[in-house]
Amino acid sequence: MVLLLACLAGCPAERLGVELPPGGLQALSVEDLQRDVFLVVSARDGAAGARPQDVADRIERRLVSMHTLPAFGESYRQSVPGGANVCGRRDGFPGRGGTLVAALDAGAGADAGASAVAALVSLAKATDAREPPVRTQVFCRVAPGGEARLASDPPVPWKDLDRVLVLGPLGGRTLEVTRQERFGQPVLFATTGPEPWHGQPEDGAERIDYRVLLEHVKTLADRFEPDPDEPEVPAIVEPGAPDPAEVTPPVDTPSSEAPPARTLPPEPPRLVLPGREDAPPGPRPPVLPVDRPPPQTPPGSQSR
């Protein structure tokens, strides 16, 4: 009995015949978020024994476990001064668009960066499915100072993406999603705003309410795919170009070669039957005889 209980507690669920869903909102948990925030915070430069590459190493391992592929050729990493952007991808069908999720890592504390990175990993988990996605999916941790490099050398051409979701600090209670410009592109920017302890020494993993963070992630998962009923993200207007809102749409004017309008044929004269009270005054129209064909005798029925 003791060995059986030990096996039940230590064996993966798949080995026990339990089928676990690979993704979806039901796959998200407070425990995953708490673990990922702790993994990032404990790998910072200020932590005991931490190395500069530890944060990138841990994020890469988490993206690999979510069944993503390297986004930069054969590598998950894109070198930037003092660190690396880390991106994983799942390729969809050509020409079907895609979504890029970017977590801005400020490089210090739980609210200042780890909360967004943990949300990124959970979004990758929520969208992990057995079948390949229809639309391309890209998940990026943007290192401090890495925005310019990602903007100039994205893992997927910007023109092939129809949704860019950028994650800022997510350690607060009120989530706001606004439209901004990041990476030179129109994006949806999601954040709870910086907390009073943002980036301070007391900005530790224990300051995050992970039940609230889980609700934020579920809300963002609903914004992962573009909604046909959602207003389009406004295009970025280049300097000197006319504002699309101020451009007067062309007015259709009739052409001189347009075909003439059709005229209806005159109505036929009304047929008035004799004796009708509503018949107009005047002579009654003649009653024409009706020619009836002679009756035909079926074959074989002649009288003998």
C-alpha positions in Angstrom: 0.0 0.0 0.0 2.8 2.4 0.8 4.5 1.7 -2.5 1.3 2.2 -4.3 0.7 5.6 -2.7 4.3 6.6 -3.4 3.8 5.7 -7.1 0.6 7.7 -7.3 2.3 10.7 -5.8 5.5 10.5 -7.8 4.5 9.2 -11.2 3.5 11.5 -14.0 -0.2 11.6 -14.7 0.3 10.3 -18.3 1.9 7.1 -17.0 -1.2 6.5 -14.8 -3.6 6.6 -17.7 -4.8 10.1 -16.9 -5.1 12.3 -20.0 -4.1 15.9 -19.3 -5.2 18.7 -21.7 -2.1 20.2 -23.4 -3.4 23.7 -23.3 -6.4 25.9 -22.7 -7.4 28.0 -19.8 -7.9 24.9 -17.7 -4.2 24.2 -18.0 -3.3 27.5 -16.2 -2.5 27.5 -12.5 -1.4 29.8 -9.7 1.4 27.3 -9.0 2.9 27.8 -12.5 2.9 31.6 -12.2 4.4 31.5 -8.8 7.2 29.2 -9.9 8.0 31.2 -13.0 8.2 34.5 -11.1 10.5 32.9 -8.5 12.7 31.4 -11.3 13.2 34.8 -12.9 13.7 36.7 -9.6 16.1 34.2 -8.2 18.2 34.4 -11.3 18.8 38.1 -11.2 22.3 39.5 -10.8 21.6 40.4 -7.1 20.7 36.8 -6.2 23.3 34.6 -4.6 25.3 32.7 -7.2 23.3 34.2 -10.1 25.0 34.5 -13.6 24.0 37.0 -16.3 22.8 34.3 -18.6 20.7 32.5 -16.0 17.5 34.4 -16.7 17.7 33.7 -20.4 18.5 30.0 -19.7 15.5 29.6 -17.5 13.1 31.3 -19.8 14.4 29.3 -22.8 13.8 26.1 -20.9 10.3 27.1 -20.1 9.5 28.0 -23.7 10.9 24.7 -24.9 8.6 22.9 -22.4 5.7 24.7 -24.0 6.5 23.0 -27.3 7.8 26.1 -29.1 10.6 26.1 -31.6 13.6 28.5 -31.9 12.4 31.8 -33.4 15.8 33.0 -34.7 16.9 30.3 -37.0 18.2 27.5 -34.8 18.4 29.7 -31.7 15.9 31.0 -29.2 18.1 34.0 -28.4 18.9 37.3 -30.0 21.9 39.1 -28.5 21.4 42.6 -27.1 23.8 44.7 -24.9 23.9 43.1 -21.5 21.6 40.1 -22.3 19.4 38.4 -24.8 15.9 38.5 -26.1 14.4 35.0 -25.9 11.7 34.0 -28.4 9.9 30.8 -29.3 7.5 30.2 -32.1 4.9 27.9 -33.5 4.5 28.1 -37.2 1.0 28.4 -38.7 -0.2 28.2 -42.3 1.3 30.6 -44.8 -0.8 33.7 -45.3 -3.0 33.2 -42.3 -1.4 35.9 -40.1 -0.1 35.6 -36.6 0.2 36.9 -33.1 3.4 38.0 -31.3 3.4 38.3 -27.5 6.3 40.3 -26.0 7.0 40.5 -22.3 9.0 43.6 -21.3 11.5 42.6 -18.7 12.8 45.6 -16.8 15.6 43.5 -15.3 14.7 43.8 -11.6 12.1 42.6 -9.3 8.8 40.7 -9.6 6.5 43.5 -10.6 9.1 45.2 -12.8 9.6 42.2 -15.1 9.1 38.7 -13.7 5.3 39.1 -13.6 5.2 39.8 -17.3 7.6 36.9 -18.1 5.5 34.5 -16.1 2.4 35.6 -17.9 4.1 35.1 -21.2 5.0 31.5 -20.3 1.4 30.8 -19.2 0.0 32.3 -22.4 2.3 29.9 -24.3 0.9 27.1 -22.2 -2.7 28.1 -22.8 -2.2 28.1 -26.5 -0.3 24.8 -26.6 -2.4 22.3 -28.6 -2.0 18.9 -30.1 -2.6 20.2 -33.6 -0.4 22.9 -35.2 -1.9 26.3 -35.0 -3.6 27.9 -38.0 -2.0 31.3 -37.3 1.7 31.7 -36.4 2.4 32.2 -32.6 5.5 34.0 -31.3 6.4 34.4 -27.6 9.2 36.8 -26.7 10.9 37.9 -23.5 12.4 41.3 -24.3 15.5 42.0 -22.3 16.3 45.4 -20.9 17.4 47.5 -23.9 16.2 44.9 -26.3 13.3 46.7 -27.9 15.2 48.4 -30.7 16.9 45.1 -31.8 13.6 43.2 -31.9 12.0 46.1 -33.8 14.7 46.0 -36.5 15.2 42.3 -36.6 11.9 40.6 -35.6 11.6 36.8 -35.6 8.6 37.1 -38.0 8.2 40.0 -40.4 5.9 42.6 -38.9 3.7 42.6 -42.1 2.9 38.9 -41.5 1.5 39.6 -38.0 -2.0 40.9 -37.4 -1.8 41.1 -33.6 1.0 42.3 -31.3 0.4 42.0 -27.6 2.9 43.7 -25.3 3.0 42.9 -21.6 4.2 45.4 -19.0 4.2 45.1 -15.2 1.3 42.8 -14.2 1.7 42.7 -10.4 -1.2 45.0 -9.6 -4.9 44.4 -9.3 -6.4 46.5 -12.2 -5.5 45.4 -15.7 -5.6 48.0 -18.5 -5.3 47.2 -22.2 -4.6 50.2 -24.4 -3.4 50.9 -27.9 0.1 52.2 -28.2 3.1 52.2 -30.5 5.9 49.8 -29.7 8.6 48.4 -31.9 7.4 51.0 -34.5 4.1 49.1 -34.8 0.6 49.5 -33.4 0.2 47.2 -30.5 -2.1 46.3 -27.6 -0.3 47.2 -24.4 -1.4 45.3 -21.3 -0.3 46.4 -17.8 -1.5 47.0 -14.3 0.9 49.9 -13.9 3.9 50.0 -11.6 3.3 49.3 -8.0 4.8 51.5 -5.2 7.5 48.9 -4.7 8.2 48.6 -8.4 11.9 48.0 -9.0 12.7 48.4 -5.3 14.6 45.9 -3.1 11.3 44.8 -1.6 9.9 44.0 -5.1 10.0 40.3 -4.4 8.0 37.3 -5.5 6.0 37.3 -2.3 4.5 40.7 -3.2 2.5 39.3 -6.1 -1.1 38.2 -5.6 -1.0 35.1 -7.9 -4.7 34.6 -7.9 -5.2 38.1 -9.4 -2.3 37.5 -11.8 -4.0 34.3 -13.0 -7.2 36.2 -13.8 -5.1 38.8 -15.8 -3.6 35.9 -17.8 -7.0 34.5 -18.6 -8.2 37.9 -19.7 -5.2 38.3 -22.0 -5.7 34.8 -23.4 -9.1 36.0 -24.7 -7.3 38.8 -26.5 -4.7 36.5 -28.1 -6.6 36.0 -31.3 -8.0 39.0 -33.2 -11.8 39.4 -32.7 -13.8 40.2 -35.9 -16.0 42.5 -33.8 -13.1 44.3 -32.2 -12.2 47.7 -33.7 -9.1 47.5 -35.7 -5.8 48.8 -34.3 -5.2 52.2 -36.0 -2.4 52.3 -38.4 0.8 54.3 -37.6 0.9 57.4 -39.7 4.3 58.4 -41.0 5.5 62.0 -40.4 4.1 64.3 -43.1 1.5 61.8 -44.3 -2.1 62.7 -44.1 -4.1 61.4 -41.2 -6.4 58.7 -42.5 -9.2 60.1 -40.3 -9.0 63.4 -42.1 -8.9 62.0 -45.6 -12.2 62.6 -47.4 -13.4 59.4 -49.1 -14.0 59.7 -52.9 -17.6 60.4 -53.9 -19.0 58.4 -56.8 -20.2 60.7 -59.6 -22.4 59.5 -62.4 -20.6 58.9 -65.7 -21.6 60.5 -69.0 -21.5 57.1 -70.6 -23.9 55.5 -68.1 -26.6 53.5 -69.8 -30.1 55.2 -70.1 -32.6 54.3 -67.4 -35.0 51.5 -68.4 -38.6 52.5 -69.0 -41.5 50.1 -68.2 -43.8 49.1 -71.1 -47.3 50.5 -71.1 -49.9 48.5 -69.1 -52.2 46.4 -71.3 -55.9 47.5 -71.5 -58.0 46.1 -68.8 -60.3 43.2 -69.8 -63.9 44.0 -68.7 -66.4 41.2 -68.6 -70.1 42.0 -69.8 -72.5 42.7 -67.0 -69.9 43.9 -64.5 -71.1 46.9 -62.5 -67.7 48.5 -62.6 -67.6 48.4 -66.4 -66.9 51.8 -67.9 -69.7 53.4 -69.9 -69.8 52.7 -73.6 -70.5 49.9 -75.9 -69.9 46.5 -74.6 -67.1 44.6 -76.3 -68.3 41.8 -78.6 -68.4 38.3 -77.2 -66.2 36.2 -79.4 -67.2 32.6 -80.1 -64.9 30.0 -78.7 -63.8 27.3 -81.0 -64.0 23.9 -79.3 -62.4 20.8 -80.8 -64.8 17.9 -81.6 -64.8 15.2 -79.1 -62.5 12.4 -79.8 -63.4 8.8 -79.4 -60.7 6.6 -77.8 -59.3 3.9 -80.0 -61.1 0.6 -79.8 -64.3 2.1 -78.4 -66.3 2.3 -81.8 -69.7 0.8 -81.7 -70.0 -2.5 -83.4 
